[in-house]
Amino acid sequence: MRLKLLFVACLALLPQQSIAADGSYGYPIKGSYEATIIGTPANLIPDLPVKMHTRQLVLDVIPDRRKPPIFFYDKGLLCTFAYQKQKAPLVFLIAGAGASDRAPKLLTMMKALYQAGFHVITLPSPSHANFIISASQSRIPGDLTEDSADLYRAMEAAWKQVEGDIEVSTFNLAGYSLGASQAAFVAKLDEERKVFNFRKVLMINPPLSLYSSVTRIEEMLKQIPGGAKKQGIFFNKMFTKFSEFYRYGNFVAINDDFLYTIYKEGLFSHEETGGLIGLTFRINLAGLIFASDVMTNSGYVVPQNRVLRPTDSLFDYFLVSTHLSFYDYFNEYFYPHFQKLRPGLTREALIESESLRSIESYLSSSAKFGLMANQNDFILTTAELDYLRQLFGARAKIYPHGGHLGNLEYKDNLAYMVDFFKKEGVSHDEH
């Protein structure tokens, strides 16, 4: 955990020129990359409850799932459940790519909604190892249709476990980043299955096209001096910068205020910052690839039929996985899998299916949807943002800056999220 915190802090050594005040919107970090890494300064996050009625859910989503010895610790899909003592609406929250059910941003959303009187159940991303191991039917994440069906199954299991303990007035749904796109597909599936009849669905900073957005993130690695092949050297350089600053700064804790302080020192260039985001994505992708490969026994990273034990070193596998790009995963692992399942499937058709465009008519006609996005979110092109703005119309809230999720915990954003679910106007069964 300490190394993880050091890495996050290392990401925070960013240039000062991106800070600016905005008369109409108070989130202070104007730079897209910088906002993404720093997030929201602590003094701009609203006061949220410290004590709540919560418990962890451990779901047996796939009862006959066999788990390799290396994943001995995984006892089931983990979800966090926050509940009111009185009848209340329930909101399912889907984490962003690679995030757990207790990701910091997800917990902030949970606290804000709980404070406003909602029941909340948080779910990990289908690209998180726990979900791949315990809840993914294919064990190969990335397909919006399949992942959303897995999420729906997990939601049903979660609801079955808690329905005897709470009273629910309506069901609602939200997700951020990849989880936002998945929320849209989950809602569409619910139109057919009608288990929840979601009253409202909020999408926060979704990609329009998964392939396009991930491609843009991968391209950031090229901003590292020397390109992606120099990522190890680059990380060591950044870690040294952080270590020197920490040594002379006499700080005792790595928290939001600390990150914001070193952010203002301006030790990283804008290009280096983009490279760090790309490097972070690559590390998260490595975890996805490893978990999927072991669960499917595909032989992509770990030799086929090699049984890994809890005492085995995983360092070499991690090293190999971090050098696999998203293009490698898509072309060598993901696409071949779906091509076998869907004879005649072209690469282009698969890419298009992993896009909100594939359910455009549903999204444009359903009044239950809302969108929160940022003008300078680097996972979207200008044309893609314009498309989303036109698709959602008055149902969209576009902020002038905030990068990708950087302003999610900002007080105004959280207030808008809560207000979205509290507002009247869409009934249980309205499409």
Residue pairs with C-beta under 8 A, 6 or more apart in sequence:
5 254
6 239
6 242
6 254
7 239
7 280
8 254
8 259
9 242
9 246
9 254
9 258
9 259
9 262
10 235
10 238
10 239
10 241
10 242
10 276
11 37
11 238
11 273
11 276
11 277
11 280
12 37
12 38
12 259
12 260
12 262
12 263
13 238
13 241
13 242
13 245
13 262
13 263
13 265
13 267
13 268
14 31
14 33
14 34
14 37
14 38
14 263
14 266
14 267
14 268
14 273
15 31
15 34
15 266
15 268
15 269
15 270
15 273
16 263
16 264
16 265
16 266
17 31
17 266
18 29
18 30
18 31
18 34
18 35
18 270
19 28
19 29
19 30
19 31
19 264
20 28
20 30
21 28
22 28
22 30
22 400
22 401
24 400
25 399
25 400
25 401
25 412
26 44
26 410
26 412
27 35
27 40
27 44
27 399
27 401
27 402
27 406
27 407
27 410
27 412
27 413
28 41
28 44
29 35
29 38
29 401
29 402
29 403
29 406
30 376
30 401
31 270
31 273
31 401
31 403
32 374
32 376
32 377
32 378
32 401
32 403
32 404
32 406
33 270
33 273
33 274
33 277
33 378
33 403
34 263
34 270
34 273
34 403
34 406
35 376
35 401
35 402
35 403
35 404
35 406
35 407
36 277
36 378
36 403
36 404
36 405
36 406
37 273
37 276
37 277
37 406
38 259
38 260
38 263
38 406
39 105
39 256
39 259
39 405
39 406
39 408
39 409
40 256
40 406
40 407
40 408
40 409
40 410
41 256
41 257
41 260
42 255
42 256
42 257
42 260
43 257
44 410
44 411
45 108
45 256
45 409
45 410
45 411
45 414
46 112
46 411
46 414
46 415
48 108
48 111
48 112
48 115
49 111
49 114
49 115
52 82
52 111
52 114
53 82
53 83
53 84
53 85
54 80
54 81
54 82
54 83
55 81
55 83
56 78
56 79
56 80
56 81
57 77
57 78
57 79
57 80
57 81
57 121
57 158
57 161
57 162
58 75
58 76
58 77
58 78
59 76
59 77
59 78
59 79
59 134
59 135
59 154
59 157
59 158
59 161
60 76
60 77
60 157
61 76
61 77
61 134
61 135
61 150
61 153
61 154
61 157
62 134
62 135
62 137
65 133
65 134
67 74
67 133
67 134
67 295
68 294
68 295
68 307
68 308
69 307
69 308
69 309
69 310
70 294
70 308
70 309
70 310
70 312
70 314
71 133
71 291
71 294
71 295
72 310
74 129
74 130
74 133
74 134
76 134
77 123
77 124
77 130
77 131
77 134
77 135
77 154
77 157
78 100
78 101
78 102
78 124
78 130
79 101
79 121
79 122
79 123
79 124
79 154
79 158
80 101
80 102
80 107
80 110
80 120
80 121
80 122
81 119
81 120
81 121
81 158
81 162
82 110
82 111
82 113
82 114
82 119
82 120
82 121
83 119
83 120
83 162
83 165
83 166
84 114
84 117
84 118
84 119
84 166
86 167
87 166
87 167
87 168
87 169
88 117
88 118
88 119
88 166
88 167
88 168
88 169
89 117
89 118
89 119
89 168
89 169
89 170
89 171
89 172
89 199
89 421
90 118
90 119
90 120
90 121
90 166
90 168
90 170
90 171
90 172
91 113
91 118
91 119
91 120
91 121
91 172
91 173
91 174
91 421
92 120
92 121
92 122
92 123
92 155
92 158
92 171
92 172
92 173
92 174
93 106
93 109
93 110
93 113
93 120
93 121
93 122
93 123
93 174
93 175
93 179
94 123
94 125
94 151
94 173
94 174
94 175
94 176
94 179
94 180
94 182
94 183
94 186
95 101
95 103
95 106
95 122
95 123
95 124
95 125
95 128
95 175
95 176
95 179
96 103
96 105
96 125
96 175
96 176
96 177
96 178
96 179
96 180
96 405
97 125
97 127
97 177
97 178
97 179
97 284
98 125
98 127
98 128
98 284
98 285
98 287
98 288
99 105
99 106
99 124
99 125
99 128
99 179
100 124
100 125
100 128
100 130
101 122
101 123
101 124
101 130
102 122
105 176
105 405
105 408
105 409
106 122
106 176
107 122
108 408
108 409
108 414
109 120
109 174
109 176
109 408
109 414
109 417
110 120
110 122
112 414
112 417
112 418
113 120
113 417
113 418
113 421
114 120
115 418
116 418
116 421
116 422
118 172
118 421
119 166
119 168
121 155
121 158
121 159
121 162
123 131
123 151
123 154
123 155
123 158
124 130
124 131
125 131
125 178
125 179
126 132
126 135
126 136
126 141
126 147
126 150
126 151
126 182
127 141
127 142
127 147
127 178
127 284
127 288
129 287
129 288
129 290
129 291
131 141
131 150
131 154
132 139
132 141
132 288
132 291
132 292
132 295
133 139
133 291
133 295
135 150
135 153
135 154
136 146
136 147
136 150
136 295
137 146
137 149
137 150
138 146
138 337
139 292
139 295
139 296
140 292
140 296
140 333
140 334
140 337
141 147
141 288
141 292
142 210
142 329
142 330
142 334
142 354
143 334
143 338
143 353
143 354
144 181
144 182
144 185
144 210
144 353
144 354
144 358
145 185
145 353
147 182
147 185
148 182
148 185
148 186
148 188
148 189
149 189
151 182
151 186
152 186
152 189
152 190
152 193
152 195
155 186
155 195
155 196
156 195
159 195
159 196
170 199
170 428
171 196
171 197
171 198
171 199
172 198
172 199
172 200
172 201
172 202
172 421
173 183
173 186
173 187
173 196
173 198
173 200
173 201
173 202
174 180
174 183
174 201
174 202
174 203
174 204
174 417
174 421
175 181
175 182
175 183
175 202
175 203
175 204
175 206
176 204
176 205
176 405
176 408
177 204
177 205
177 206
177 207
177 379
177 404
177 405
178 206
178 207
178 210
180 202
180 203
180 204
180 205
180 206
181 203
181 206
181 207
181 210
181 356
183 201
183 202
183 203
184 201
184 203
184 206
184 356
184 359
184 362
184 363
184 369
185 359
187 198
187 201
187 366
187 368
187 369
188 359
188 362
190 196
190 197
190 198
191 362
191 431
197 428
197 429
198 368
199 368
199 426
199 427
199 428
200 368
200 369
200 370
200 420
200 421
200 426
201 366
201 368
201 369
201 370
202 369
202 370
202 371
202 372
202 417
202 420
202 421
203 369
203 370
203 371
203 372
204 372
204 373
204 405
204 408
204 417
205 372
205 373
205 374
205 377
205 379
205 404
205 405
205 408
206 356
206 371
206 373
206 388
207 213
207 214
207 379
207 380
208 355
208 356
208 357
208 380
208 384
208 387
208 388
209 351
209 352
209 354
209 355
209 356
209 357
209 384
210 354
210 355
211 330
211 351
211 354
211 355
212 355
212 381
212 384
213 379
213 380
214 281
214 326
215 326
216 378
216 379
216 381
217 277
217 278
217 281
217 326
217 378
217 379
218 278
218 281
218 282
218 325
218 326
218 327
219 278
220 274
220 275
220 277
220 278
220 281
220 378
221 227
221 228
221 231
221 275
221 278
221 279
221 282
222 228
222 275
222 278
223 271
223 272
223 274
223 275
223 278
224 230
224 231
224 234
224 272
224 275
224 278
224 279
225 234
225 272
225 275
226 233
226 234
228 278
228 282
228 325
231 279
231 282
231 322
234 272
234 275
234 279
235 279
238 268
238 272
238 276
241 267
241 268
242 262
245 262
245 265
245 267
249 261
249 262
251 258
251 261
268 276
274 378
277 378
281 326
282 322
282 325
283 322
285 321
285 324
285 325
285 326
285 329
286 318
286 321
286 322
286 324
287 321
288 329
289 300
289 301
289 321
289 324
289 329
289 333
290 301
290 302
290 314
290 317
290 318
290 321
292 298
292 333
293 299
293 300
293 301
293 302
293 333
294 302
294 308
297 304
297 305
298 304
298 333
299 305
300 332
300 333
301 317
301 320
301 321
301 324
302 308
302 317
308 314
331 347
335 347
335 350
338 345
338 350
339 345
339 350
352 358
356 363
356 388
356 391
357 387
360 391
363 369
363 391
363 392
364 391
364 392
365 431
366 431
367 395
367 425
367 426
367 430
367 431
368 426
368 430
368 431
369 392
369 395
370 392
370 395
370 396
370 397
370 420
371 388
371 392
371 395
371 396
371 397
372 396
372 397
372 399
372 413
372 416
372 417
373 380
373 385
373 388
373 389
373 396
373 397
373 398
373 399
374 398
374 399
374 400
374 401
374 402
374 403
374 404
374 406
374 407
375 385
375 398
375 399
375 400
375 401
376 400
376 401
376 402
376 403
377 385
377 402
377 403
377 404
378 403
378 404
379 404
380 388
385 398
388 396
389 396
389 398
397 416
399 407
399 413
401 407
402 408
402 410
402 413
407 413
408 414
